Amino acid sequence: MNGGASRQSRMFNKKILVLTMRSSMAFGINTVEPLKEIFSNWVVYNYTDKYEELRGELMNRDLLKLFDREKPELILYLAAGEEVYKSTIMKMNTAGSLTLGWFFDDGINFDIYSKWWTDVLSYYVTHDRGSYIKCKNYKIDAILIPIFTNPRYYHPYPCSKKYDISFVGEAYRHRKIFFQTLANVGLLVNKYGKGWKKGWLSIGDVVKVYNETKININLSRAYVPDYMPGSKDIVKQIKGKLIEIAMCGGFILTDDAPYLKDYFEPGKEVVCFNDLEDAKRKIEYYLSHEQEREEIAQAGYEKARRYYSSDIVLPALFKEFEELESQKSKNIKRLSWSTESYTEKLGRQRRVVSEHLKWGLFFLQRSRFFAAIGELIQAFLQSPFFVLRRICQWPWRAIERSFKKL
């Protein structure tokens, strides 16, 4: 899909190729749509949709054909998987385009995924301050941006508060324990998302829940797959949900996370809890103190609208990129990352294998047997033992889920 320069509000004249994906993170509305408003010429390539159609080698060839045809000056790669090859990005760089790789969940993924892309990218973009600092220390051109959302979708509207407490997100084990403990003391939470009885919501319905809830709960603990090194460690990070709730004018009760204070002032724009007992106490308090609750929600909304709107963050990102590009010295050489540790190597390998197994299962469920076998072979070539371990886990997990439904 290609767009032309028809609106004076568009700020950047370069042609941009956006490599996006099919995801629950709503890249389409939060990133791709706003980019079309600020760039005079854009092309969007959904690499997960194309991978489903063509698979690895053919998809990357297809992407390079599009690149040769469109000749974009900028590539924005929304990076979260293994579908796009590093060699493909390298060819785009070699052809003279500037590549920005935008990474997510770097509090978990930096050492096993994100940092190993930096040698083929012109710029590394992240929301994680710790990863940004690591890159700057190695003289890698990095840009730190806040998490943001699109105010044309996430916004407040006049309504009554139908729900006391709500949560939107997947039903990971630690979350189930948290909410069951609250339920045991009489605090029932409306829960939406994969794994909960009420299931997924559309974006429109999510916005309704945020608006119509007195207390929206955010849990900062990141999901680390059990097959990854360090999976038993508790890792916390800033969640996009914080910004979405605040942009809807919702009241937020959250546990603390690294750099949370960079986003909101606790006690004035959000409320933080330390443990379950503290969460229970604060839920009961703010349910009975409406005016104070509404004042905090309003302050959070004003902060989000001022600083975390796609209308603010995306133009700032590309302005910073242009400034860095104009100041760039060709004499400064990047430092190389130190030798990959065993833990990083193992985590990287397991991540790649898991991506192939994910696609293999996807194709198998759609009776695309040759594609499924191809993905299984790719995974097996990486780590035969880990593939067998993962495959053996699947039936046991299916049995476990069946018993839980009884």
C-alpha positions as CSV (number, residue, x, y, z in Angstrom):
1,M,0.0,0.0,0.0
2,N,1.5,3.3,-1.1
3,G,0.5,6.8,-0.1
4,G,1.1,10.2,-1.7
5,A,1.7,13.7,-0.3
6,S,-1.8,15.1,-0.2
7,R,-1.9,16.7,3.3
8,Q,0.0,19.8,4.3
9,S,0.3,18.4,7.9
10,R,2.8,15.8,6.8
11,M,6.2,16.8,8.1
12,F,8.7,14.5,6.5
13,N,9.3,14.3,2.7
14,K,11.4,11.0,2.7
15,K,9.8,7.8,1.5
16,I,9.5,5.3,4.4
17,L,9.0,1.5,4.2
18,V,7.4,0.3,7.4
19,L,8.0,-3.4,8.2
20,T,5.1,-4.3,10.6
21,M,3.5,-7.4,12.0
22,R,0.2,-9.0,13.0
23,S,0.2,-8.5,16.8
24,S,-1.9,-7.9,19.9
25,M,0.2,-4.7,20.4
26,A,-2.0,-2.8,17.9
27,F,0.9,-1.6,15.7
28,G,-1.6,-0.7,13.0
29,I,-3.5,1.9,14.9
30,N,-0.8,3.1,17.3
31,T,2.1,3.3,14.9
32,V,1.3,2.7,11.2
33,E,-1.7,5.0,11.0
34,P,0.0,7.9,12.7
35,L,3.1,7.5,10.4
36,K,0.9,7.9,7.4
37,E,-0.1,11.3,8.8
38,I,3.5,12.6,9.1
39,F,5.2,11.1,6.1
40,S,4.6,12.3,2.5
41,N,5.3,8.9,1.0
42,W,4.9,5.6,2.7
43,V,4.9,1.8,2.0
44,V,3.7,-0.8,4.5
45,Y,4.8,-4.4,4.5
46,N,3.3,-6.8,7.0
47,Y,6.0,-9.5,7.3
48,T,4.0,-11.9,9.4
49,D,1.1,-12.0,6.9
50,K,3.6,-12.5,4.1
51,Y,5.5,-15.2,6.0
52,E,2.2,-17.0,6.4
53,E,1.8,-16.9,2.6
54,L,5.3,-17.4,1.4
55,R,7.5,-18.6,4.4
56,G,11.1,-17.5,5.1
57,E,13.3,-17.4,1.9
58,L,10.5,-16.5,-0.5
59,M,9.1,-13.8,1.9
60,N,12.5,-12.2,2.2
61,R,13.0,-12.2,-1.6
62,D,9.5,-10.7,-1.9
63,L,10.5,-8.0,0.6
64,L,13.7,-7.2,-1.3
65,K,11.8,-7.0,-4.6
66,L,9.4,-4.4,-3.0
67,F,12.5,-2.5,-1.7
68,D,14.1,-2.4,-5.1
69,R,10.9,-1.3,-6.7
70,E,10.0,1.5,-4.2
71,K,13.5,2.6,-3.3
72,P,12.6,4.0,0.2
73,E,15.1,6.3,1.9
74,L,14.1,5.0,5.4
75,I,13.2,1.6,6.7
76,L,11.4,1.3,10.0
77,Y,11.5,-2.3,11.2
78,L,9.1,-3.1,14.0
79,A,11.1,-6.1,15.3
80,A,9.7,-8.9,17.3
81,G,10.4,-12.2,15.5
82,E,12.7,-14.1,13.2
83,E,10.8,-13.7,9.9
84,V,12.9,-11.0,8.4
85,Y,16.5,-12.1,7.9
86,K,19.5,-10.0,9.1
87,S,20.9,-10.4,5.6
88,T,17.8,-8.7,4.2
89,I,18.2,-5.6,6.4
90,M,22.0,-5.6,5.6
91,K,21.2,-5.5,1.8
92,M,18.9,-2.5,2.4
93,N,21.6,-0.7,4.3
94,T,24.2,-1.5,1.6
95,A,21.8,-0.1,-1.0
96,G,21.9,3.3,0.8
97,S,18.7,3.3,2.8
98,L,18.8,4.2,6.5
99,T,17.4,1.5,8.8
100,L,15.7,2.0,12.1
101,G,15.1,-1.1,14.2
102,W,12.4,-0.6,16.8
103,F,12.5,-3.2,19.6
104,F,10.0,-4.1,22.4
105,D,10.2,-5.8,25.7
106,D,14.0,-5.1,25.8
107,G,14.0,-5.6,29.6
108,I,13.7,-9.3,28.7
109,N,14.9,-9.6,25.1
110,F,17.9,-7.3,24.8
111,D,20.7,-9.8,25.5
112,I,19.1,-12.7,23.6
113,Y,17.6,-10.8,20.6
114,S,17.7,-7.0,20.2
115,K,21.5,-6.4,20.6
116,W,22.4,-8.9,18.0
117,W,20.6,-6.8,15.4
118,T,22.5,-3.6,16.1
119,D,25.4,-4.4,13.7
120,V,23.1,-4.3,10.7
121,L,21.0,-1.3,11.7
122,S,21.6,2.4,11.2
123,Y,19.7,3.2,14.4
124,Y,18.4,1.2,17.4
125,V,15.1,2.4,18.8
126,T,13.8,1.3,22.2
127,H,11.5,2.1,25.1
128,D,13.8,0.6,27.6
129,R,16.3,3.0,29.3
130,G,18.6,0.3,30.5
131,S,19.1,-1.1,26.9
132,Y,19.5,2.4,25.5
133,I,22.3,3.1,28.0
134,K,24.1,-0.2,27.0
135,C,24.0,0.8,23.4
136,K,25.3,4.3,24.0
137,N,28.2,2.9,26.0
138,Y,29.1,0.9,22.9
139,K,28.8,3.9,20.6
140,I,25.7,2.4,18.9
141,D,23.4,5.1,17.5
142,A,20.3,4.6,19.7
143,I,17.1,6.6,20.3
144,L,15.0,6.3,23.4
145,I,11.3,7.0,23.1
146,P,8.5,6.7,25.6
147,I,5.7,4.2,25.1
148,F,2.7,5.9,23.4
149,T,-0.7,5.3,22.0
150,N,-3.1,6.8,19.4
151,P,-5.5,9.3,21.0
152,R,-7.9,8.9,18.2
153,Y,-8.7,5.4,19.5
154,Y,-7.8,5.7,23.2
155,H,-9.6,8.6,24.7
156,P,-12.1,9.4,27.6
157,Y,-15.8,9.8,27.1
158,P,-18.7,10.7,29.4
159,C,-20.0,7.5,31.1
160,S,-21.0,6.0,34.4
161,K,-18.6,3.7,36.2
162,K,-20.1,0.3,35.7
163,Y,-17.3,-1.8,37.1
164,D,-15.4,-1.5,40.4
165,I,-12.1,-3.2,39.4
166,S,-10.9,-4.4,36.0
167,F,-7.9,-5.9,34.4
168,V,-7.0,-6.4,30.7
169,G,-4.3,-8.8,29.8
170,E,-3.4,-12.5,29.4
171,A,-4.0,-15.0,32.1
172,Y,-0.5,-15.9,33.1
173,R,0.0,-18.0,36.2
174,H,1.3,-15.2,38.5
175,R,-1.7,-13.1,37.5
176,K,-4.2,-15.9,38.3
177,I,-2.7,-16.2,41.8
178,F,-2.9,-12.4,42.3
179,F,-6.5,-12.1,41.4
180,Q,-7.5,-15.3,43.1
181,T,-6.0,-13.9,46.3
182,L,-8.0,-10.7,45.9
183,A,-11.2,-12.8,45.3
184,N,-10.6,-14.7,48.5
185,V,-11.0,-11.4,50.5
186,G,-14.1,-10.4,48.5
187,L,-12.5,-8.2,45.8
188,L,-13.7,-9.5,42.5
189,V,-11.9,-8.2,39.4
190,N,-13.4,-8.2,35.9
191,K,-10.7,-9.9,33.8
192,Y,-10.4,-9.8,30.0
193,G,-7.9,-11.3,27.6
194,K,-6.5,-14.7,26.5
195,G,-7.1,-17.4,29.2
196,W,-9.9,-15.6,31.1
197,K,-13.5,-16.6,30.9
198,K,-14.5,-13.3,29.3
199,G,-11.9,-13.7,26.6
200,W,-10.5,-11.1,24.2
201,L,-12.0,-7.7,23.7
202,S,-11.9,-5.5,20.6
203,I,-10.0,-2.2,21.0
204,G,-13.3,-0.4,21.2
205,D,-14.4,-2.6,24.0
206,V,-11.1,-2.2,25.8
207,V,-11.5,1.5,25.7
208,K,-15.0,1.1,27.2
209,V,-13.7,-1.0,30.0
210,Y,-11.0,1.5,30.8
211,N,-13.5,4.4,30.8
212,E,-16.2,2.6,32.8
213,T,-14.0,1.1,35.5
214,K,-13.3,2.8,38.8
215,I,-10.0,1.1,39.4
216,N,-7.9,-0.3,36.5
217,I,-5.2,-2.6,37.6
218,N,-1.8,-2.9,35.9
219,L,0.7,-5.7,36.7
220,S,4.2,-4.9,35.7
221,R,5.8,-8.4,35.8
222,A,6.8,-9.5,32.4
223,Y,6.0,-12.9,31.0
224,V,9.2,-14.9,30.5
225,P,8.6,-18.3,28.8
226,D,9.5,-21.2,31.0
227,Y,12.0,-22.6,28.5
228,M,14.1,-19.4,28.6
229,P,17.2,-19.1,30.9
230,G,16.2,-17.0,33.9
231,S,12.5,-17.8,33.5
232,K,12.0,-18.1,37.2
233,D,13.4,-14.6,37.8
234,I,10.8,-11.8,38.4
235,V,11.4,-9.1,35.7
236,K,9.2,-6.0,35.8
237,Q,8.8,-3.5,33.0
238,I,6.7,-0.6,31.9
239,K,3.5,-1.9,30.1
240,G,1.8,-0.2,27.2
241,K,-1.4,-0.7,29.2
242,L,-0.4,2.1,31.6
243,I,-0.5,4.6,28.7
244,E,-3.7,3.2,27.2
245,I,-5.6,3.5,30.6
246,A,-4.2,7.0,31.3
247,M,-5.1,8.1,27.7
248,C,-8.7,7.0,28.4
249,G,-8.8,9.0,31.7
250,G,-8.9,5.8,33.8
251,F,-7.6,5.5,37.3
252,I,-4.5,3.2,37.5
253,L,-3.4,1.0,40.4
254,T,-0.1,-0.6,39.6
255,D,2.9,-2.3,41.2
256,D,6.2,-0.5,40.8
257,A,8.5,-1.1,37.8
258,P,11.9,0.3,36.7
259,Y,11.6,3.8,35.3
260,L,7.9,4.1,36.2
261,K,8.7,7.5,37.8
262,D,9.9,8.7,34.4
263,Y,6.3,8.3,33.1
264,F,4.0,9.1,36.0
265,E,4.3,10.6,39.5
266,P,3.1,8.0,42.0
267,G,0.4,9.2,44.3
268,K,-0.5,12.1,42.0
269,E,-0.9,10.6,38.5
270,V,-1.0,6.8,39.3
271,V,-1.2,4.9,42.6
272,C,1.4,2.1,43.3
273,F,1.1,-0.9,45.6
274,N,3.9,-2.8,47.2
275,D,2.3,-6.2,47.8
276,L,-1.1,-8.0,47.8
277,E,-2.0,-6.6,51.2
278,D,-1.2,-3.1,50.1
279,A,-3.2,-3.6,46.9
280,K,-6.2,-4.7,48.9
281,R,-5.9,-1.7,51.2
282,K,-5.6,0.8,48.4
283,I,-8.5,-0.8,46.3
284,E,-10.8,-0.4,49.3
285,Y,-9.6,3.1,50.0
286,Y,-10.0,4.5,46.4
287,L,-13.3,2.7,45.9
288,S,-14.6,4.8,48.8
289,H,-12.8,8.1,47.9
290,E,-14.2,9.0,44.5
291,Q,-13.1,12.7,44.3
292,E,-9.5,11.8,45.1
293,R,-9.6,8.9,42.6
294,E,-11.0,11.1,39.9
295,E,-8.3,13.8,40.5
296,I,-5.5,11.3,40.1
297,A,-7.1,9.9,37.0
298,Q,-7.4,13.3,35.5
299,A,-3.8,14.2,36.3
300,G,-2.7,10.9,34.7
301,Y,-4.7,11.7,31.6
302,E,-3.2,15.2,31.3
303,K,0.3,13.7,31.5
304,A,-0.4,11.1,28.9
305,R,-2.1,13.5,26.5
306,R,0.8,15.9,26.8
307,Y,3.7,13.5,26.5
308,Y,2.6,10.0,25.3
309,S,0.4,10.6,22.3
310,S,1.5,9.3,18.9
311,D,1.0,12.8,17.7
312,I,3.9,13.9,20.0
313,V,6.2,10.9,20.1
314,L,6.5,9.9,16.5
315,P,7.3,13.3,15.1
316,A,9.9,13.7,17.9
317,L,11.4,10.4,17.0
318,F,12.1,11.3,13.4
319,K,13.2,14.8,14.3
320,E,15.8,13.3,16.7
321,F,16.8,10.9,13.9
322,E,17.3,13.8,11.5
323,E,19.4,15.7,14.1
324,L,21.5,12.7,14.9
325,E,22.0,12.0,11.2
326,S,23.1,15.6,10.5
327,Q,25.6,15.4,13.4
328,K,26.9,11.9,12.7
329,S,30.7,11.6,12.4
330,K,31.9,8.9,10.1
331,N,35.1,8.6,12.1
332,I,33.3,7.2,15.2
333,K,33.5,3.4,15.2
334,R,31.0,1.3,17.0
335,L,32.4,-1.0,19.7
336,S,31.7,-4.7,19.3
337,W,29.7,-6.6,21.8
338,S,31.7,-8.8,24.1
339,T,31.8,-12.5,23.5
340,E,28.3,-14.0,23.8
341,S,27.9,-15.8,27.1
342,Y,26.5,-19.3,27.4
343,T,23.2,-18.0,28.8
344,E,22.8,-15.5,26.0
345,K,23.7,-18.1,23.4
346,L,21.3,-20.6,24.9
347,G,18.5,-18.0,25.2
348,R,19.1,-16.9,21.6
349,Q,19.0,-20.4,20.3
350,R,15.8,-21.3,22.2
351,R,14.1,-18.2,21.0
352,V,14.8,-19.0,17.3
353,V,13.7,-22.6,17.8
354,S,10.5,-21.5,19.5
355,E,9.6,-19.1,16.7
356,H,10.0,-22.0,14.1
357,L,7.9,-24.3,16.3
358,K,5.2,-21.6,16.7
359,W,5.0,-21.3,12.9
360,G,5.1,-25.1,12.5
361,L,2.1,-25.5,14.8
362,F,0.3,-22.6,13.0
363,F,0.8,-24.3,9.6
364,L,-0.1,-27.8,11.0
365,Q,-3.4,-26.4,12.4
366,R,-4.3,-25.2,8.9
367,S,-3.3,-28.6,7.2
368,R,-0.3,-27.0,5.5
369,F,1.8,-30.1,6.2
370,F,4.8,-29.3,4.0
371,A,5.2,-25.8,5.5
372,A,4.8,-27.3,9.0
373,I,7.6,-29.9,8.3
374,G,9.8,-27.2,6.9
375,E,9.5,-25.2,10.1
376,L,10.2,-28.3,12.2
377,I,13.3,-29.0,10.2
378,Q,14.6,-25.5,10.7
379,A,14.0,-25.8,14.5
380,F,15.6,-29.2,14.6
381,L,18.7,-27.9,12.9
382,Q,19.1,-25.3,15.6
383,S,18.7,-27.7,18.6
384,P,17.4,-31.3,18.2
385,F,17.2,-31.9,22.0
386,F,15.2,-28.7,22.7
387,V,12.8,-29.5,19.9
388,L,12.1,-32.9,21.3
389,R,11.6,-31.4,24.8
390,R,9.2,-28.8,23.6
391,I,7.2,-31.3,21.5
392,C,6.9,-33.7,24.5
393,Q,5.5,-30.8,26.6
394,W,2.6,-30.1,24.2
395,P,0.4,-33.1,25.0
396,W,1.0,-32.8,28.7
397,R,-0.1,-29.1,28.6
398,A,-3.1,-30.0,26.6
399,I,-4.1,-32.6,29.2
400,E,-3.5,-30.1,32.0
401,R,-5.7,-27.5,30.3
402,S,-8.4,-30.2,29.8
403,F,-8.4,-31.0,33.5
404,K,-8.6,-27.4,34.5
405,K,-11.8,-27.0,32.4
406,L,-13.5,-29.9,34.3
